[in-house]
């Protein structure tokens, strides 16, 4: 695929916890990863919150890229992390609730990079993983960032009734450079699949490549 060919993976969604401070390894890794993604000519999207999400926003902007954030204003979700860095974003989308926000992030992202996180990140990972398994072969790929992920996935492999194909939709990363390598590898692979496939029509088209 030549450099002039339109990218298959145009928007990379970043997921992760809201508690990371600017000196934390998760914040630095998300910032550096988003900056490299932006420098590769791709857009970053995240949930518009603090921590890893803000790191992704800031990294993408410092890398000269575009950022889209998807958020909501809860009235009763007292544990919601809030918003951060919206003024840096090129585009904001407001959803009605947490579920709609997650769905929109999954629809708009062409690839998902998932950092350490709490229950919100776990739910986003689970939904992204399930959808990727459903559309295996034309799935939106996942990158699991951090050495801890392999231990977690090994536990799933050992104890859960997850089919083998589900373990082929993600890669592990421990450096921002790994993220870029996986994007490039997936780009070549998915471009071939898309060129050979039929055009999609219908409501589920935003869930796969």
C-alpha positions, 0 to 999 in steps of 0.5 A, a space after each residue: 500500500 502506497 503512502 498516498 492510499 487513503 488510510 483504513 485506520 484513520 481514527 484511533 480511540 484511546 481508553 484508560 483511567 481518569 486518575 492518572 497524573 502528568 507524572 504517572 507512567 500511564 499518562 506519559 505512555 498515553 501522551 506519547 502514543 497519541 502524539 505518535 499516532 497524530 504524527 502518523 496522520 491519524 485522528 485521536 478520539 477519547 471520552 473527554 475526561 481527565 487522566 489517560 483521556 486528557 493525556 491522549 488529547 494533549 499528546 495528539 494536539 502536541 503532535 499536530 493532530 486532530 482530537 475528537 471527544 465524546 462525553 456526557 453530563 450526568 445528573 445522578 452518576 456521582 462517580 463520573 470522572 468529569 471532563 478535562 481538556 475539552 478546550 483542546 479538542 477540535 470536535 466535541 460530541 455530547 451523548 445522553 448517557 454513559 452507554 451511548 457515549 461508549 457506543 459512539 466511541 466504538 463506532 467512531 474509532 477504527 482501532 482501540 488502544 486500551 490502557 490500565 483503568 477501572 470499571 469504565 475501561 473494563 466495560 469499554 474493553 469488553 464491548 470492543 473485544 466482543 464486537 471485534 469477535 463478532 466481525 472477525 476478519 473485518 474487525 476493528 483491532 485492539 491494542 492492549 497497552 501494558 505488560 499486565 494485560 498478558 496475565 489478565 488475558 491468560 486468566 481468560 484463556 484458562 477459565 472463560 469460555 472464550 473462543 480462540 478467534 477472540 484472541 486473534 483480534 488484539 496485540 500487546 504493546 509496552 511502548 508507544 512505538 509498539 502502538 505505531 507498529 501494530 497500526 502499520 501492521 493492521 493497516 496492511 492487513 485490513 486494507 487487503 480485507 476491505 479491498 476484497 470485501 463488498 461495500 457495507 450497507 446498514 446500521 452495523 457498518 460503523 462497528 467493523 472495517 
